[in-house]
């Protein structure tokens, strides 16, 4: 399995908007590579006769049934918005093209 490179760690950090120093990149690349290797080992151990689980204990999701209830109209919901247009909230852009 190919190892994760320092450049890949730097790219992931940019996508996550995390500023890392050169020392941190050098430190994290081998750690992330080791983590990926350990996850691959766990995947190799998984047997076909054992069902996948998401929790160690059997749990049941307790959810109520969906019921239609009266709600706000789009105009009411947007009435206090400082910059609403075409029945949408207008928010400042947070992502750039380089990400």
C-alpha positions as CSV (number, residue, x, y, z in Angstrom):
1,X,0.0,0.0,0.0
2,X,1.4,3.4,-0.9
3,X,2.3,5.7,2.0
4,X,0.7,9.1,2.5
5,X,3.1,11.9,1.4
6,X,3.9,15.1,3.1
7,X,2.3,17.0,0.2
8,X,-0.9,15.0,0.6
9,X,-1.0,16.0,4.3
10,X,-0.4,19.6,3.3
11,X,-3.3,19.4,0.8
12,X,-5.6,17.9,3.4
13,X,-4.7,20.6,5.8
14,X,-5.4,23.3,3.2
15,X,-8.8,21.7,2.5
16,X,-9.6,21.7,6.3
17,X,-8.2,25.2,6.6
18,X,-5.6,24.1,9.1
19,X,-2.3,25.9,9.0
20,X,0.6,23.5,9.7
21,X,4.3,24.3,10.0
22,X,6.9,22.3,8.1
23,X,7.8,20.4,11.3
24,X,4.1,19.5,11.9
25,X,3.8,18.2,8.3
26,X,6.9,16.1,8.8
27,X,5.6,14.8,12.1
28,X,2.0,14.1,10.9
29,X,2.7,12.3,7.6
30,X,4.2,9.2,9.1
31,X,1.5,9.1,11.8
32,X,-1.3,9.3,9.3
33,X,0.4,6.6,7.2
34,X,0.5,4.4,10.3
35,X,-3.2,5.0,11.1
36,X,-4.1,4.1,7.5
37,X,-2.1,0.9,7.8
38,X,-3.8,-0.1,11.0
39,X,-7.2,0.5,9.6
40,X,-6.3,-1.7,6.6
41,X,-5.2,-4.5,9.1
42,X,-8.6,-4.3,10.8
43,X,-10.3,-4.6,7.4
44,X,-8.2,-7.7,6.6
45,X,-9.4,-9.4,9.8
46,X,-13.1,-8.8,9.1
47,X,-14.8,-12.1,8.4
48,X,-17.7,-12.7,6.1
49,X,-19.8,-14.5,8.7
50,X,-19.6,-11.5,11.2
51,X,-22.1,-8.7,10.4
52,X,-20.7,-5.2,10.5
53,X,-21.6,-3.2,13.7
54,X,-21.6,0.5,14.4
55,X,-21.9,0.1,18.2
56,X,-20.5,-2.5,20.7
57,X,-23.9,-2.8,22.4
58,X,-27.3,-3.6,20.8
59,X,-29.1,-0.3,20.7
60,X,-32.4,0.8,19.2
61,X,-33.0,4.2,17.7
62,X,-36.0,5.8,19.4
63,X,-37.6,8.2,17.0
64,X,-41.1,9.6,16.8
65,X,-43.2,9.3,13.7
66,X,-43.1,12.3,11.4
67,X,-46.3,14.4,11.7
68,X,-47.2,17.4,9.7
69,X,-47.6,20.4,11.9
70,X,-48.3,24.1,11.2
71,X,-45.1,26.0,10.4
72,X,-43.9,29.4,9.2
73,X,-44.4,30.5,5.7
74,X,-41.2,31.4,3.8
75,X,-42.1,35.1,4.2
76,X,-42.5,34.8,8.0
77,X,-39.3,32.8,8.3
78,X,-37.3,35.5,6.3
79,X,-39.0,38.5,7.9
80,X,-36.2,39.2,10.3
81,X,-33.4,38.3,8.0
82,X,-31.0,41.2,7.2
83,X,-30.4,40.1,3.6
84,X,-33.0,37.8,2.2
85,X,-33.5,37.2,-1.5
86,X,-35.7,34.8,-3.5
87,X,-36.9,33.1,-0.3
88,X,-33.3,32.3,0.8
89,X,-31.0,33.7,3.4
90,X,-28.0,35.5,2.0
91,X,-24.8,34.6,3.8
92,X,-21.2,35.6,3.1
93,X,-19.0,33.2,1.1
94,X,-16.6,31.2,3.2
95,X,-15.0,28.9,0.6
96,X,-12.6,30.1,-2.1
97,X,-11.9,28.6,-5.5
98,X,-8.4,27.3,-4.5
99,X,-9.9,25.0,-1.8
